[in-house]
Amino acid sequence: MKKGIKKVLYVGLIIFLLMQLYQPARNQSYEQVNTANFTKVYQVPKNIETILRTSCYDCHSNNTNYPWYSYLQPTRFFMESHINKGKNNLNFDEYGNYSSRKQLTKLDRIVKQIKSSEMPLSSYTLIHRNAILTSTQKEEVINWVNSVKVNE
């Protein structure tokens, strides 16, 4: 029985180590000036930009700040999955490339997601406590987005 357990643990360790060889490309763009960025499309107040960068940009931009545990599989695999899904839904770095209609739809979705507390994801805020939006921050973002939508 003990030999069987050791063998399973040994095989498990080998599989874990082999998994570490798979390291997908990181979501990092070093482009200095991105004219399609959300902050270039709208005059975003500094406080709103800070909130968005802290709570949204890791999954919804071309630049993710990777923590130490992102180097470990299968954590990295799950992170990349969330990032790719997030960027497919909304990419702040590509926002200016969206059609006007799509931009307005994205603004509506931002408001809905924040109001319903769907974003940021609880799995993200579990570790990134600074990304949790306070009621004041939610109100600030929602009010600003609504003011932008009125001017469109």
SVG drawing of the C-alpha trace seen along z (x, -y; Angstrom):
<svg xmlns="http://www.w3.org/2000/svg" viewBox="-28 -66 38 68">
<polyline fill="none" stroke="black" stroke-width="0.4" points="0.0,0.0 2.8,-2.4 4.6,-1.7 1.5,-2.5 1.0,-5.8 4.7,-6.8 4.4,-5.8 1.3,-8.0 3.0,-10.9 6.1,-10.5 4.1,-10.4 2.0,-13.4 5.2,-15.3 6.6,-14.5 3.3,-15.6 3.3,-18.9 6.9,-19.6 6.2,-18.8 3.2,-21.2 5.6,-24.0 7.2,-23.8 4.0,-25.2 4.2,-28.9 1.9,-30.8 2.9,-34.2 2.2,-36.9 -0.4,-39.6 2.1,-42.5 2.4,-45.1 5.1,-47.7 3.6,-50.1 4.3,-53.6 1.5,-55.5 -1.8,-53.7 -4.2,-56.1 -7.0,-53.5 -6.9,-53.4 -10.0,-54.3 -8.3,-57.2 -7.5,-58.7 -11.1,-58.3 -12.5,-60.1 -11.2,-62.6 -11.1,-60.3 -10.7,-62.0 -7.6,-60.8 -9.7,-59.2 -11.7,-57.2 -8.6,-56.1 -7.0,-54.9 -10.1,-52.9 -10.2,-51.3 -6.5,-50.5 -6.7,-49.0 -9.9,-47.0 -10.2,-46.3 -7.1,-46.6 -5.4,-43.3 -8.1,-41.4 -9.4,-44.1 -6.2,-45.5 -3.1,-44.4 -1.0,-44.7 -1.4,-42.5 0.5,-42.8 1.4,-39.3 1.9,-38.2 4.5,-35.6 2.0,-32.7 1.3,-33.3 4.5,-31.3 2.9,-28.1 0.7,-25.8 -2.3,-25.2 -2.8,-28.7 -1.3,-30.4 -3.6,-28.4 -6.7,-29.7 -5.4,-33.2 -4.8,-33.3 -8.3,-31.9 -9.8,-34.8 -7.6,-37.4 -8.5,-36.2 -12.2,-36.1 -12.0,-39.5 -10.2,-41.0 -12.7,-39.5 -15.5,-41.2 -13.8,-44.5 -10.3,-45.7 -9.6,-49.2 -6.4,-49.3 -8.5,-48.6 -11.5,-50.6 -11.0,-53.3 -11.0,-50.7 -14.6,-49.7 -17.5,-51.2 -19.4,-54.1 -22.3,-51.7 -20.1,-49.1 -18.5,-51.7 -21.9,-52.8 -22.8,-49.2 -19.6,-48.7 -20.3,-51.7 -23.8,-50.3 -22.2,-46.9 -19.7,-48.6 -22.5,-50.3 -24.5,-47.0 -21.6,-44.9 -20.6,-47.4 -24.2,-47.8 -24.7,-44.1 -21.2,-43.6 -20.3,-41.1 -17.1,-43.0 -14.4,-42.8 -14.7,-39.0 -14.8,-37.7 -12.1,-35.2 -9.9,-38.2 -10.7,-40.3 -10.1,-37.3 -6.4,-37.9 -6.4,-41.5 -8.2,-43.1 -7.3,-46.6 -9.5,-45.9 -12.7,-45.7 -14.8,-48.7 -16.3,-50.6 -19.8,-52.0 -18.3,-55.4 -16.0,-54.2 -18.9,-52.4 -21.0,-55.6 -18.1,-57.7 -17.6,-55.3 -21.3,-54.9 -21.9,-58.6 -19.0,-59.4 -19.9,-56.7 -23.5,-58.0 -22.3,-61.5 -20.1,-60.3 -23.1,-58.5 -25.2,-61.6 -22.6,-63.6 -22.3,-60.9"/>
</svg>
